[in-house]
Every structure is written in C-alpha cells, then in structure tokens.
Amino acid sequence: MKIAILSSLAAPDAEGGTERVARMQAAGLAALGHQVRLLVGRPADRAGQPDWETTFDGVEQTAFAASPEEAFQPDGRRPRLAQRMARALRNWNPDAILVQNTWNLDHQITSRLQKIAPVALYLHDFAGLCPRSFRNPSSDEIQCPSALDLAWGDLRACATCVAPLVHGISEERLGCLLTRRLETFLGETAAASLLLTPSRTHLVRMGDLIPMGQKARIMPPGLCMSFPGEAPSAGPWSGRGPLRILHHGRRSEEKGTLDLVRALAMLPSGMVELVALGGAEDGFDDRLRAAAPNVPMDLSGTYDAAQLEAAASKAHLVALPSRLPESYSLAVDEGLALGLSVWAASADAARERHGADVVRVLPARDPAAWAAALQQILDYPERLRAMTAVVPESLPTVYEFAPRLADLLAAMVQEDQTRRVCKPLSDPKRAA
C-alpha cells in the first residue's frame, strides 16, 4: 500500500510522544515493504518558510509551514496550508491516510483529505475536546464539560480555564472560538473512516464523552525507542547509599515533577537522589531546587536513547507521577525496557498493558502518598527487589505492532472501496 502519515511536528523542529509515534510507525510500515510518506507541520515561529524535504529510514518526509497570516489562527483553521498538503497527496495518490495530530495543520484536514483516500484519525489524547489536550483544569474549582455539556456545546468551563492564556480576545469571542473548535473536531471524527486510540482505557474515556461508533479500534504504538545496550544495569538497590530515582520526559507541574520533588523533600536527608531528563520551561528547575534544597538533583535537557540508558544505569527506579490522564505513556514502557521498576500516577493505560504487579500506581497530586511509599522502600529494600523482579524481559515494539496497523489500514481501504462500488446501487436518482 501507499500510506501517508500526517503529524503536527517532526525533528529537528521539535518532537514529543505523538510525533515520535508517527515517525516510528512510518518506519515500521516501511520495513514491511509499504510505500510511506510523512507529512508534518512546522511551529508557528517557522511561518512563511518554504517546504522542507528530507528522508529518514527510507521514509520521505515533507514539512509544511503555514503562512504568517494562518500560523496564529486561534480556531486552527489553515485552509491554504491544507490545500498545499492536499495537492501534494493528490500527486502522490496514496491508498490510505493516517492523521496523527493536527496542531500545526488545519483542524479540518481529515474531512478535506477523505476526498483523496480513506482517512484513519488517531486520537492520542483529548486535544479535539480540550484546548489543554488532557482535560486537566487550571484550577480545582473548574470541572471539565460532561458528555451532556459537550452535546449542548456548553463550554463555559473551558473558556474560564483557558482565559488566562489568551490575550486580546473577549470572553464572548473566546466562547465562540471554542464552540467552533468542538464542532470542527466532531465533524472530523464523523468524517474519518477509522478512529484509532492507543489503549482501551482511552477508548472508553473518549466513548464516554462523544459518539465513537463501530469504526473505533485500539492500536497500541508499542515501544518507540530502542536502546544501544551499552550501559550496564545498576542492579537492585541494596539499601546502602542513596536511592536514585529517574524521572524522564518533560519536567512540569502537569507531569508531576514538582509533586515528586516535594515527596523527596519529606524523606530523610541524604537517602534519595533525583536524576531528571527532558528539559523544562524557564524557571521551573529553580522551583524544583527550592522545593527540596537538601535533595541532590541532576537536571538535564533533551536526551536520546543512549543518554536515557546511561542515566538508567545509575538509577534504581523510575518515577512518573503525571497529573495528566495518560492515554498510553511511552515513558512507562521505556522505563520497563531499561529493566527498572516503574512507579506512576494516571497510569491506567499502562496497567492495562502490563498488569498491576508490574507498574506500581500511586495517586496523582499527592506528594505525601509518594513519600510514604518511598519510605517503605528505604526501610525494606527487598520490596524494590521484588518489584524489579517482575519487570518483563522484553516489550512489544512499534515494529512488532506494524503488521496490525497495516491490517487495520488495509481493511479500511477495502471497506471504502466496497462502499464506493455499492453507493450508486443505493442512489434512488441513479436507480430511476
């Protein structure tokens, strides 16, 4: 098959979990012999730049930047950018299109491209329903819209939540933009031939809020990072010396980094150390150090697989106390693949994959609970050895899941062809 994959970003501009999944799924499908092309957006600060073409792992990639006029559209409408991408796809003539993310693209790209080839829309998070992507309110006083609120278009809570981030837009105008944004997303899910989610957990969450229908399928991405295997394992913690805790991924309040540091501050001085990779916004690391001045911290920026493996070789467990309702959590799989016990919050999807014995789940936003659990390890090191002993020896990778993705896309194409053939027979005007 000829398969086009769309994503909102790609390296070297930036790359988060969703973008990494898109890139690696493209590589996995290409390894099966499919012709794959990756089309990506570029950040707003690249507005007006020419299209940029490159190749990786045999996959052609074209990056599209919006015009300066379209780059900062608050409703996500970039019709001229969509037109350029559609023109490129018409010339390439794909059999199937997989839309991973539309952040820097046009938010109506699915319905536009459905005219070219059947489109699968991958729902990695709540981005279409929530301007903050994860239904994680900025205040405890704000409750995210219920399914009934969404059905009625009542987004007053959303307007209150994002108002501090928006300047120069009245509350009334903001409400209109959010309503239009929701209507666009619901139109996109209706237009898509196939809806994919990374876990049953997220499928249920989405299905509780909006109609998903019979076209929804679960498609785990699998482990998207391979490790060189050069760094030796730290081995189980003996109870001597500090307990070294690894936290990888973006450092932020939403990812629970500050909660983790506050938990470490409650433990006896000199008994724990933190190694954190992933980078943070300006000033956040200063807040971390201020919250636990007696806890040694090694805070690093962006990292690759070798750097993560090297950090893990000196750590005893992984802590991921995210406040966000993670739909898959690549970081959990990465920690397990490195042979470490993984402790996480908001990890229902990870527990779905690995079971309750493998991933230790603790409450989000609760430093005291994390401190109490870690204190038990300090008192009884053998408990951590028992947790590490059940870490799986191997995890399914994106390459192992690629045949399943290819089968889903092939079935989508077949169903679309059948529908196109049968449609004239059911058209009363044609029958007459």
N, C-alpha and C positions, 0 to 999 in steps of 0.2 A: 504493500500500500504506500501511497504518498500521504504523509501525515504532517500537517502544520501545527506547531505548538506556539501559543501566544502567551507572553508573560510581561509583567509590568516593568521589570528591570533585569539587568544582567551585569556581570563583571565586565570591565573594571569600574563602571559607574557605582554600583552597589549590588549587594546580593544578600537577601535574607533567606529564611527557610523555604518560603513558597517558590522563590526564584531558583533556589538550588534544586528543589524537586523538579521544576520544569526542565532545567538543564540536564539533570541526570536521567530523567525519563526519556528525553530526546536521545541521549547516548544509548540508553538501554534498548529503545526501539530500533535505533540504527544498527546496533550489534546483532539484532535478529534479521537484518537484511532489508528493513524498510527504508524508504527514502524519507528523510525527516528534515524539516526546515524550521528553525526557531525564529520567531518574530517578536521583538521586545520593544518596550517603550524606553524613553530616557527621562531622567528627572527634569523638573521644571527649569533648573538652572542651566540646562543644556538646550533650552528653547532656541529654535531657529537654526540649529546646526544641521548639516547635511546628513543623509542616511549613512550609516556606518556598517560595513560588511566585514565579517570575519568568519573563521571556521575553527571548530574545536571537535576533537574526537570524530572527525568525519562529518560533522553536522554543520551545515551552512546557517549562519545567523545574521540577521539584519536588524539593526537598531534604528528606530524612528523617533525623532524629536518633534514635538509639537511646535507650531509657530508661537511667537511671543504672545499673540492675541489669544490663543487657545490654551496655552500652558497652565494658566492660573484660573481656569473656569471653575467656579465653586460647585457647579452641578455635574462636573465630569463630562460635559459634552464637548467632544473634539471631532466634529464631523469631517473636517478636512484631513485630519490625521487618519481617521477611519477610511476615508476614501483612498488615500495613498496605500494603506495596508491592503485594502480590498483589491486594488489594481494589481499589486504585486502577487496576491494569491490567485487572481484570475489568470495571470500569465503563467503561474506555476501549475495551476489546476490540480489541487490536492483531492484525494478521496475522502479524507476526514480532517476535521479541525478540532483541536483541543485548546480551550481557553482556560488558562490557569489563574490569571489575575488581570484586572483592567485598571489598576490605579493610575498609571500614566498613559492609558489608552482611552478610547472613547467608551463610555459606560453602556452604549448600545451596540457594541461591536458584535455580540453574539447574534442578535436578530439581523444585523447587516450581513454577516458572513454566512448565515443559514441559506442565503440565496445562491451561494457558491458551492457549498458542500455541507453535509450534516455536521453539527457542532455539538461537542461534549463540553459542558461547563463544570469545572472542578471547583467545588465550594470548600475552600480550605478553612474559612473562618466565618464570621458574621458580617463581613465587610459590606455586603449589599444592604443589610438591615441596620447597620450601626456605623456612624461616621468614625467611631473609635475602633472599629473592626472586631472587638471582642465582647461587646455588651458588658463593659466594665465601667460603671459610672464614676464620674469625677468626684462624687460626694456620696456618703452613705445615705443622705436624705433623698437621693434620686433613685427611682425604680425604673428599670428599663421597660419599654412598652410590652404588654402582653400580646398574645395572639389576637385577641379581640381589638386591642388598641391598634395593632398593625392593620387589621381588616378594615377598621374605620378610618385609618390614616391619622390617628391621634398621636402626634409626635411632639407634644409639648415637653415631655420629659427629655427628649433628645435635644430640643432647642435649648433648654436650660443647661444641659450637660456640655454642649459644645460652644455655647455663647462666649465663655472666657477665651476661647481660641480664635474667635472671629472678630475682626475689626472692620468698622465701616459698613456693617450690614445691620439693618434694623431687625428687631425680633420678628416682626411680621414677615419680612423678606426671607429671613433665615428659615422660618417655618415652611414657607412656600418651596424653598430650595430642597429642604429635607423631604417634603412630601413628594416632590418631583423625583428625587433620588430613589425613594422607595418604589414609586410606580415604575421607574425605569428598571429596577432590579427584578421586580415581579414579572415584568414583561420579558426580561431576559431568561428567567427560569422557565417561563411558559414557551418561549421560542426555541430553547435548546432541545435537541433530540435526545440527549442523555445528561443526567445530573450525577456527578461523582462526589463522594465525600471520603476522607481518609480513614474513617472509623465508623463503626456502628454507633458509638457514643455521639458523634457529631451528627450523624444522620437522624437520630432520634431527636436531638436538640433542634435541628432545623425543621424536622417534621412536626414538632410541637408548635412551631411558630407560623409556618407558611405551607401551602399545598406542595407536596413533593411528587405525588402520584406514583405510577408504576415505572417511571423512567429513572428512578434513583437507584444507584448502585454503590457499593463500598469498594474503594480502590486504595488500599494502603500504598504509600510510596515505597516503603522499605528503607533500609539503611542507605543513606545517600553519601556517606563519607567512608572512604577506605583508608586504613592506616598502614604505614610502611612496615610496622612490626620491628622496628629497630630499637625502640626504647624498652628496657627491661621493666617488668612489673614491680610495683612497690612491695607486693606481698602483704599478707594480713598484718594488721596493726597488733603489736604485741602488748601494748599498754605502756610501753616505755617511750618517752619523748612525746612531743605534741601530736595530736590527731590532726592530720592535714586534710582539709576539705576543699574539694574542687567545685567551682561554680563556673559554667561556661555558657556563652550566649550573651546577648545584650544585658548590660547592667542597668537596672531601672527599678523604680518603685513597683511598676506593673509586673516585672519579672521576679519580684520578691527579694531582690538583693539587699535592700535596706532591712527587711524583716529578718533575713538570715544574719546580718551583721549584728542586729540588736539581740538576737538569740545568743550569738557567740559572746557578746559582752556580758551575758548573765553567767557564763561558765568561769571556773577558776582560772586565774591569770596564768599564762604560760602553758595551758593544756591544749589549746587549739590554735591552728593557723589557717588562713584562708588564701587560696590561690584562685584568682578570677580572671578569665579570659573573655574578651569580646567587646571592650570599649563601652563608653558611656557618654552622655551629654555633658557639656561643660559644667563643672562644679559638683557633679554628683559624687565623684570619688572623694572629694573633700568632705561631703556629708557622711560618707561611709566611715572614713577615718575618725571623724568627730564622734560618731555614734559608738565606736569601740576603740578608743585610743590605746588600749592595752593589748589589742589583738593584732599580731603580725599579719600584714596583708601584702600580697604580691598581685597588683592590679595591672593587667596587660591589655593591649588593644586587640585589633583584629588578629585572627590566627588561621593557620592552615592545619591540615590533618597531622603533620609531623609535630607541630608545636603543641597541639592538643594532646597527642600521645606522650610527648615529653613531660607535659605538666601532669598527666595522669600517672606517669611512672613514679611520681613523688607524692601522690595523694592516696588516701585510704578510703574515701567515699565521695560520692557526687551528691550535691545538694541543689535542688531546683525548686525553691518554694514559690513558684509563679502564682500571681493573683489572677491570671487570665484563664478562662475556660479553654485550655489547650485542646485542639481537635485531634492531635496526633502526638506531638512532642518528639521531634527528631533528636533533641538533646538527651532524652532518656535512653534511646537506642544507642547513641554514641557513647554514653557513659557505660552501659552494659557491655558494648563491644570492646571496651577497654578493660573489661574484667573487674569493674568496680561495682559495689553495691550502690544503687541509686535511690535517694530519698527525694520525694517530690510532693508538691501540692497541685491541686487541679489536674490530677493525673488519671482520671477515669479511663481515658482512651488508652493510656499506656498499660494500665492494669487489665484492660480488656484484652490486650495482646499477650501480656506476659504472666498474668495471674497475680494474686495478692501476695504470694510468698516472695516474688522476685522484686517487685517495686514497693518500697515502703512509702505509703501515702500518709502524709500529715496535713493538718488543716492549714489553709492559706491565711494570711494576715494574723498569725498567732505566734509571735516570737517565743512566748513562754512555753508553748507546747513543743516547739522545736528544741528549745534549751533543755527541757525535761527529758526528751528522747535522747539527745546527745549526751546528757549527763549519765544516762543508763549505760551508754557505750563506754564512757570514761570509767565507770565503776565496774563494768563487766565486759572487758574487751572480747571475750569469747562470743558474745552476741553478734558482734560485727563479723567475726569469722564465719559464724553460721549463715548470716545473710549473704556474705560474699560467696559461700559455697554453692548457693542455688542460682548464681548468675549463669545464664545459658552460655555454652561454649561457642555458639555461633548464632547469628541472627540473619533472617532473610534480607537480601539487599535489593536495591532498585532493579538490578539486572535479573534477579530471580522473579520479581513481580512483573517484569516487562511483558512476558507472554500473556499474562492475564489482562494487562492493559490493551495489548494488541487484539486479543479476542473480543474484548468489550467494544473497541472501536470498529472491528470488522462486523460484529453483529449490528452495530448502529448503522453502518453503511448499507448492510443487506436489508435491514428494515426500511431504511429510507428509499432504497431502490424499489422495494416491493410496494411501498406507499405511492411512489410516483407512477408506477405502472398501473396500479389499481384505481388511482384517483379519477381518470377520465371515465371509467365504467360507472362510477357512482355520481357523476355530474349530470343532473337532470337536463341541463341545457344541451350537453353533448348527446345524451340519450335521445332527446327529441329530434 
